[in-house]
Structure formats: structure tokens, C-alpha cells
């Protein structure tokens, strides 16, 4: 490009594309497909979006299971960031990240080590019971979540619904020294 730099518009950097994907074994097998087909379509859809500087929103869990797509997205983002840093023709690309929405009590299972491991590829957005609209007196403590008390089960379900609503309508993200508004969902 004769020494010219590529610049991405701020609008593209603020784009957020939501993904919803889940593995339903029997339904896929009945159509002659399997888990590997879902992974392939996820990667084929996500890669060009990330390369355009858009970020991804996905409410996947962090348990290490065969059908967990969170880690597929994280590995893709890390690989794209690494490829982008090698000095090739696409070095100036602004690679998007993953905004992982996680509702109480599910986010309690995300260790600091796991979060630190993916710090350059992912921002975890913890949706609390307060954000789901519970009064202080109605909030279940974290120990209740482990013992699955009726209140904890109910609060978890309501908080998960609130997470899905917030993913669709948007939310503010508090960060030290700055206030950042999550990009609007396409």
C-alpha cells in the first residue's frame, strides 16, 4: 500500500454482533450434522466479523465441556490477534473481542486465573441479582447458590432472564477512570 496506513472508523470499532448457538445432539443428528458442523459455522461467521473490528457478544458458560462454544470463540480471537501481530498485510486490523455475559450464580464459577488468561480477548460482564431488580432483602447469598435453595434457584432464573434482556437492550460498563457504553447490538 505504498506506506499508507489503514484506518478503521470509530463506528466499526463500536459494532457488537450477538451470537446465540447451542448443541442439541438429537436435532442435529436427525439432519445428518454434528457438533463439528456447529463449530465450523461459528468460526466461519465470527472470523470476518472480528476482522472488520466488530466485537462479539455471547452468553456462553465457562465449564470445560465438549459443547462449550465460549472457548472456541476465545481461541479464534486469540489466533486472530496473534496473526495480526506478525507483521503481515493485515497487521493494521483492529480485531474485536468477546463480551461474555454471565449471570449470577454462573459467574461465581469463573476463576480469576481463567479470566486473566483471556484478558486480551474477553471482557466478562457479570449480571448481578441487583441488576435483575431484586431488593437487597431478597438477594440470595453465594452459599445459597451452591445448596440450591428455592430462593437461589428462583433468583438464578430471574437473573438469567435479566442477562438476556440486558444483552439485547445494552448496558453501561463501569471501568476505572472512564465510563464506557457497550456498543449497540446489531
N, C-alpha and C positions, 0 to 999 in steps of 0.2 A: 504493500500500500504506500510505497514511497515515503516512509517515515511518518505518515499521518496516523493519529490515534483514533480509535473508535470510541465514541461516547454513547452511553445509553441514557435515554431520557429518564427523568425522575419518575415519570408516570409508570414506566415499565418496572422500575425498582419497587414501586409500591403495589404491584399487582400480586394478588394472592389467589391461588386456584385451589379449591377444596376437592379432596378425593374421598370417596366412600367405596370401600371394597371389602368383601368378606368371602370366606371359603365355605361353601355349602356343598359338601362332598357328593351327596346323592344327586342333587340337582345337576351338578357338573358332569358326573359320570353318566347320567342319563343322556347327556348331549355329546358324549364322547370326548369330554375335556377333563383336565385335572388341574391340580394346584399349579403346576409349571406353566400352564396357559395363562392363569391369572397373573402370575409374576411377570411373564413376558409382556402382557398388555400394559401392566402397571409401569414397567420400565420404559416401554416404547412411548407411552403417553407423557410420563413425567420428564424424561430426558430433554426433549425440545423445549418444554416449558421452563425448566431450570436454566437452560442455555440462553433463554431470552431474558433472564434476570428476574423472572417471577418466582415467588416462593410458593410452597405447598402447605396446605392445612390438612391435617389428618388426625383423627381422634383415636388412633390405634393404641393398643396396650404395649407394655414393656416386658411381658413374660416371654421367656425364650421358648417358643413353640414352633412347630413346623409351619403353621399357617399364620405366622406373625409378619405382616407387611411393613410394620414400622421399621424394622431393621433393614429390609430391602430398600426402602426409601433413604435411610441414613447411609447405607453403603453406596448407593447411587450418588448422593450428594457429595460424599467424601471423595469418590472417584472422579467426579466432575471437577471438584475443587483442585484435586491433585493434577489432573490433566491440564487444567487451566494455568497452573503454576509452572509448567515445564518449559515455557518459552516458545510454544508453537504458534501457529497462525491465529488461534483463538485465545491467546493469553489475556487479552483485554476484556474478555467476557465477564459480566457480573453474574455469578452463579447464585441462584436463590437458595434459601434454606427451608427447613421444615419447621412449621409451627405445630407442635403436638399438644392438642388439648387433652387434658387429663382431669377427670372429675374425682372428687373425694369419694371413697377412700382409695381409689385406684392409684392416685399419685403417691400414696404412702409407700408403695412398693418400689418406687424409683429411687435407687440408691444415689448418693452423692457421687460415687465413683462412676456409675453409669452416666449420669448427667454430665460430669466433667469429661468423660470420654468423647461425648458427642457435642461438646460446647460450640465448636465451629460450624456444625451442620444443623443444629436444632435449638429451638427455644421452646421449653416446656411451659405451657400455660396451665397453671393449677386452678381449677374451678372449685371454690370452697362452698361450704354449706351456706355461708353468709351471702355469697354471690347468687345462690339459688333462692334466696329470700327467707331463710329461716331466722327466726328471732333467736337471740342469744340463749334463752331458756330452752329452746327446742333443739339446740345443736348437740349431736351425739359426739362423744369424745372418741379419739382414735382407738382406744381399747375396746369400745363397744363394737367397732367395725370388725375387729378380729373375732369377737364372740358372736357376731351376727344377731344382735338383739333386734327385736321388731322395729324399734326406733331407728337403729343404724341401717337396717335393710330399706326402710321407707326413705330415709334421708339420702341414702346412696342412689336410689332410683330417681328421686326428685332432682338431685344434683346432676345426675347423668342427663336428664332431660334439659336442665338449665344449660349444661355444657353444649348440647346440640343447638339450643336456641342461640346462645352466645356466638357459636361458630358461624351461624347464619346471619346474625344481625351485627356482629362486630363488637369489639370491646377495647377499652383502653388498657395499655400495658404500662405499669409503673416501673421505671428504671431509675437507678441513682442519677441524680442531677438533671435528668431530662424526662419529658413526658412524650411518649411515642404513641401515636394512634395506629393500631393494626390496620394494614391495608384492607380495603374493601374486597369482599369475596366476589369473584366473577360468577 
